[in-house]
């Protein structure tokens, strides 16, 4: 049972899309932005820990959970979605984004969305990729599978591409978690669009005016950590932080106190 008061609400984006979000706690507003396949429920454990210090909003990105979706996806619509949630939070908010959620938050801050301070955990860029390259074959294949209604196949492709062994993917298919992931797998092309060509977007990062912490896990692969450092270095007001022993599945008990310190009023 939740220890904090939680309310379920909806915000309307600029194109009319209704976005489901949850509000917890009291204090300065803080919005959590999930990465690929994440919903508001994914960020609930972290939100619970932060709710003692902040009013924490977690939301279902468009097409996921209780949020609506519309044809003709564009990254600009997701930026407007985040702006709508921040408006519901009070018009200006601290923001923390994980993986592609962090990439989305960086884009929003660069576009002038009223972000007070920003934290990003392991932005999904590849330091080996040069800007302007053609998207990897997996991007087109994911779009093709989703267009055919084969969300399960798109999910399996994503998991294997991000390092999940085939045997584990097979076990996941027969586990209760699979149906929940498959239900949001049609949004994987959205995350590909947010990430862009996969390179560290130096020009965009230079347009982010706010203070940003870019964190990575000390047990994450070298390229992941290198990308986080490159992002921090490219930001006008960036700082880099490594969380000892953590990976992409960062523990909320490790992350929460780091965010509390960074976002302290």
N, C-alpha and C positions, 0 to 999 in steps of 0.2 A: 504494500500500500504506500502511495506517495506521502512523503513527509511534508510536502509543500502544497499550497493551493494551486491547482492547475485548471485553467479555463481553455475550452476549445472554441476557436473563433475563425472567421474568414476575412480575408482582405481581397479587394478587387483590383486587379492589375489594369494597366492603361488600355489594354485591348479588351477588357471586360472579363477576362479569365478570373474565376474565383479560386483563391489559394487557401487551403486549410492550414492553420497554424495553432500551436499551443503556447500558452503564456504561463510562466511559473515565477514565483518569487517576487521580491520587492527590491528596488534600488535602480541604479542607472540601467538603461536598456541595453541588452546584448542579444544579437541575432546569430544563430548558428546555421551554417549553410553546409548541407551534406554533399558528399561526392557521388560518384556513380553508384546506382542501385540503392542509395540511402533514402530513407524517409524521415519524417519527424520522430518516429519511434526509435530510429537508429541513434539519434542524438539524445534520447531521453536520459540515459544514465549520466552523461556529462551535464545536461541541463539541471538535473536534480542536485548535483554537487555545487553548481554555480548559483543556484537559486537563493542561497543564503545571503549572497552579496549583490546580486543583480536581478533585474526583471528579464528573464531569459525567454526568447521566442525561438521555437523550432518550427520549421514549416516543411510541408511536402512541396518539393519543386514541381513545376507543371507536368501533368501526366502521371504523377505518382500519388499513391494513397488517396486522400480525400480531395486533392486538387484537380481542377479541370484541365483540359488540354484543348488546343485548337490547331487546325491545319496550318501549314505554312510556317513552320518553326524558323525562328531566327534568334541568334544570341541576344540581340537587342531586346527581344521580348522577355528573356530571363533576367536581363538587367532591370527592366521595368518591374518584373515580379519582385525582385529584391528591394527595389525602391518602395513598392507598395507595402511590403512587410515592415520596412523601416518607418514608413509613414504611420503605420498602425502602432508601432512601438513608441511613437511620440515625435517623429519627424527627423530624428538624428539618433544614431546608435553605434555602439561598438559592434564589430562583426568578427566572427571567427569562421573560417572555411577550411574544410578538409578536402585534399586532393583536387578534383575538378571543381568542387565547391569553393576552394580557395582561388582557383583560376577565375571563376565567375566573380568572386568578391573583388579581386584585383581589377578586373575589367570594369566593374561597377564604380569603384573608387576613381579610376582613371576617367570615367565618363561624367564625374561630378555628382554621383549619388551621395547623399549626406552621411558618409561614414566618419565616425569620430576617430577611432583607432581601429587597426586591422591586424588580425593574426591569421596566419596561413600555415597549415600543416602539410608538408610534403606536396607542394604543387607539382602536377603531373607532366613536367617537362623533361626532355632528354638532352643532356648537354652535348651529345654527339651529333644532334640534328642541326643542320644549317638552315637559317630562315629561308622561306620560299620554296622548300622542297615539295614535291607532290606528296599528298597524304599516303600513308602506308596502305597496302592492299587490304588490311583488316578493316579499314574505315569503309571502303566501298562494299566489302563483303557483309559487314554488320548492317549497313543500310539495306542491302539486298535481302538479307534474311528477315529483317523487321518488316520490310515492304511485303514480303510473302506471308507474313503472319507466323513466322517461325521464331518466336521469341526465345524458346528454349535453346535452339541452336545458336542464336546470337549470344545468349548468356554463356553457353559453354565456350564459344569462341573467345569472349571477353575474359573469362576466368583463366583459360589456358594462356592467353596473351599476357596476362598480368602475373603469370608465374605459378598458377595452381596446377599441380601434377594431374595427369589424366586419371590416375586411380582415385584421387580425391574428388575430382569432378564426377566420376562415376558413382561414388558413394553419396555425394551431395544430391544427385538426381533422385535417389530413393529415400531421402531424408525430408522431414517436414519443412526445412528451410527453403527447399527448392521452389515450391509454389510461390512463396512470397517474393523471391528474387525474380522469378519468371514474370510475375505480374507487373514489374516495373522495367523489365529488360528492353521494352520497346523505346525507352528513353535513352538508351546507350548512344545513339547517334547525336543526341543533344550534347552529351559530355564530350564527344569527339569534336563537335563544332566549337564548344567553349575552349577546348585545349588548342585548337588551331592546328598548325602543321607540326606541333610537338616541340618546336624549338623554344628556347627561353626568349620571351618577347621583350627585348630590351627597350624598344621605342615606347611600347605601352607602359612598361614599368616606370619609365622616367616621367610619366604623366600622373603618377599616383602621388598626391600631395600630403597624405597623412602618414603618421608614424605606423610602421609595420614591423611585426615580428614574424620571421619565417623560421619555422621549426622543422626538424627532422628527427628520426629515431636513430640512436647510435648503433642499433643492430640491423638497420636497413641496408640494402645494397649500396655500394659506392656511388654509382651514377645518380641514385635518388638523393643522396646527401650532397653530392656535388651540385646538382640542380638547385637545391634549396639555397646553398651558399651563393650561387650565381644570381639567383633572384634577389636575395638580400643585398648583394653588392650593387645591383642595378637600380635599386630603389633609392630615391633621394633621401629618405628617412628610414632606411631599412636596418634591421639588426638580425643576426643569425643566432639560433639556439639549437643545440643538440640535446635530446632527451635520452639519457643513458639507458641502454638495454631495450629501447622501444623499436617497434617496426611499424608497418603501415596500420596494423591493428593496435593503435596506441591506447594504453590504459587510461580511462577517464580519471582514475585516482592519481595518476602521474600528471596528466595534462591540466586538470582543474586548478591546482595551486599555481602553476605557471601562468595560466590565463588570469587568475585573480590578481597576481602581482603586476602583470603587464597592463591590465585594464583598470587598475585601482584608480578611483576618483582623485 
